[in-house]
């Protein structure tokens, strides 16, 4: 996983550097742990609600 560290994408939000939701989703899909599957569902639901 650390090999992909240089591929993490960041945005600046209110002056703070934050990992993008897309980058978080890629990481969580790759890990595939039960807790990640819940997070993936929640993030995808949030994105769908905010992009309509």
PyMOL CGO cylinders between C-alpha atoms (Angstrom):
from pymol import cmd
from pymol.cgo import CYLINDER

trace = [
    CYLINDER, 0.00, 0.00, 0.00, 2.82, 2.41, 0.76, 0.3, 1, 1, 1, 1, 1, 1,
    CYLINDER, 2.82, 2.41, 0.76, 4.00, 2.05, -2.85, 0.3, 1, 1, 1, 1, 1, 1,
    CYLINDER, 4.00, 2.05, -2.85, 0.86, 3.95, -3.89, 0.3, 1, 1, 1, 1, 1, 1,
    CYLINDER, 0.86, 3.95, -3.89, 1.51, 6.84, -1.47, 0.3, 1, 1, 1, 1, 1, 1,
    CYLINDER, 1.51, 6.84, -1.47, 2.79, 9.07, -4.27, 0.3, 1, 1, 1, 1, 1, 1,
    CYLINDER, 2.79, 9.07, -4.27, -0.50, 8.54, -6.15, 0.3, 1, 1, 1, 1, 1, 1,
    CYLINDER, -0.50, 8.54, -6.15, -2.69, 9.98, -3.40, 0.3, 1, 1, 1, 1, 1, 1,
    CYLINDER, -2.69, 9.98, -3.40, -4.60, 13.04, -4.61, 0.3, 1, 1, 1, 1, 1, 1,
    CYLINDER, -4.60, 13.04, -4.61, -5.24, 16.06, -2.42, 0.3, 1, 1, 1, 1, 1, 1,
    CYLINDER, -5.24, 16.06, -2.42, -7.44, 19.12, -2.56, 0.3, 1, 1, 1, 1, 1, 1,
    CYLINDER, -7.44, 19.12, -2.56, -7.17, 22.22, -0.40, 0.3, 1, 1, 1, 1, 1, 1,
    CYLINDER, -7.17, 22.22, -0.40, -10.36, 22.90, 1.55, 0.3, 1, 1, 1, 1, 1, 1,
    CYLINDER, -10.36, 22.90, 1.55, -10.56, 26.02, 3.71, 0.3, 1, 1, 1, 1, 1, 1,
    CYLINDER, -10.56, 26.02, 3.71, -6.77, 26.15, 3.74, 0.3, 1, 1, 1, 1, 1, 1,
    CYLINDER, -6.77, 26.15, 3.74, -6.29, 22.51, 4.77, 0.3, 1, 1, 1, 1, 1, 1,
    CYLINDER, -6.29, 22.51, 4.77, -4.87, 19.77, 2.57, 0.3, 1, 1, 1, 1, 1, 1,
    CYLINDER, -4.87, 19.77, 2.57, -7.40, 16.91, 2.37, 0.3, 1, 1, 1, 1, 1, 1,
    CYLINDER, -7.40, 16.91, 2.37, -7.28, 13.62, 0.50, 0.3, 1, 1, 1, 1, 1, 1,
    CYLINDER, -7.28, 13.62, 0.50, -9.86, 13.54, -2.31, 0.3, 1, 1, 1, 1, 1, 1,
    CYLINDER, -9.86, 13.54, -2.31, -12.87, 11.25, -1.99, 0.3, 1, 1, 1, 1, 1, 1,
    CYLINDER, -12.87, 11.25, -1.99, -11.81, 9.57, -5.22, 0.3, 1, 1, 1, 1, 1, 1,
    CYLINDER, -11.81, 9.57, -5.22, -8.41, 8.78, -3.73, 0.3, 1, 1, 1, 1, 1, 1,
    CYLINDER, -8.41, 8.78, -3.73, -10.02, 7.46, -0.54, 0.3, 1, 1, 1, 1, 1, 1,
    CYLINDER, -10.02, 7.46, -0.54, -12.39, 5.28, -2.57, 0.3, 1, 1, 1, 1, 1, 1,
    CYLINDER, -12.39, 5.28, -2.57, -9.52, 3.77, -4.56, 0.3, 1, 1, 1, 1, 1, 1,
    CYLINDER, -9.52, 3.77, -4.56, -7.68, 2.92, -1.35, 0.3, 1, 1, 1, 1, 1, 1,
    CYLINDER, -7.68, 2.92, -1.35, -10.73, 1.41, 0.33, 0.3, 1, 1, 1, 1, 1, 1,
    CYLINDER, -10.73, 1.41, 0.33, -11.66, -0.64, -2.73, 0.3, 1, 1, 1, 1, 1, 1,
    CYLINDER, -11.66, -0.64, -2.73, -8.13, -2.00, -2.84, 0.3, 1, 1, 1, 1, 1, 1,
    CYLINDER, -8.13, -2.00, -2.84, -8.17, -2.91, 0.87, 0.3, 1, 1, 1, 1, 1, 1,
    CYLINDER, -8.17, -2.91, 0.87, -11.65, -4.47, 0.71, 0.3, 1, 1, 1, 1, 1, 1,
    CYLINDER, -11.65, -4.47, 0.71, -12.06, -4.86, 4.48, 0.3, 1, 1, 1, 1, 1, 1,
    CYLINDER, -12.06, -4.86, 4.48, -15.61, -5.08, 5.87, 0.3, 1, 1, 1, 1, 1, 1,
    CYLINDER, -15.61, -5.08, 5.87, -15.30, -1.60, 7.39, 0.3, 1, 1, 1, 1, 1, 1,
    CYLINDER, -15.30, -1.60, 7.39, -14.10, -0.27, 4.02, 0.3, 1, 1, 1, 1, 1, 1,
    CYLINDER, -14.10, -0.27, 4.02, -17.13, -1.71, 2.24, 0.3, 1, 1, 1, 1, 1, 1,
    CYLINDER, -17.13, -1.71, 2.24, -19.39, 0.30, 4.57, 0.3, 1, 1, 1, 1, 1, 1,
    CYLINDER, -19.39, 0.30, 4.57, -17.33, 3.43, 3.97, 0.3, 1, 1, 1, 1, 1, 1,
    CYLINDER, -17.33, 3.43, 3.97, -17.40, 2.89, 0.19, 0.3, 1, 1, 1, 1, 1, 1,
    CYLINDER, -17.40, 2.89, 0.19, -21.19, 2.69, 0.25, 0.3, 1, 1, 1, 1, 1, 1,
    CYLINDER, -21.19, 2.69, 0.25, -21.45, 5.86, 2.34, 0.3, 1, 1, 1, 1, 1, 1,
    CYLINDER, -21.45, 5.86, 2.34, -18.97, 7.85, 0.24, 0.3, 1, 1, 1, 1, 1, 1,
    CYLINDER, -18.97, 7.85, 0.24, -20.65, 6.80, -3.02, 0.3, 1, 1, 1, 1, 1, 1,
    CYLINDER, -20.65, 6.80, -3.02, -24.05, 7.77, -1.61, 0.3, 1, 1, 1, 1, 1, 1,
    CYLINDER, -24.05, 7.77, -1.61, -22.69, 11.16, -0.51, 0.3, 1, 1, 1, 1, 1, 1,
    CYLINDER, -22.69, 11.16, -0.51, -21.09, 11.81, -3.90, 0.3, 1, 1, 1, 1, 1, 1,
    CYLINDER, -21.09, 11.81, -3.90, -24.28, 10.90, -5.74, 0.3, 1, 1, 1, 1, 1, 1,
    CYLINDER, -24.28, 10.90, -5.74, -26.28, 13.32, -3.59, 0.3, 1, 1, 1, 1, 1, 1,
    CYLINDER, -26.28, 13.32, -3.59, -23.82, 16.20, -4.02, 0.3, 1, 1, 1, 1, 1, 1,
    CYLINDER, -23.82, 16.20, -4.02, -23.33, 15.86, -7.78, 0.3, 1, 1, 1, 1, 1, 1,
    CYLINDER, -23.33, 15.86, -7.78, -26.97, 15.91, -8.84, 0.3, 1, 1, 1, 1, 1, 1,
]
cmd.load_cgo(trace, "trace")
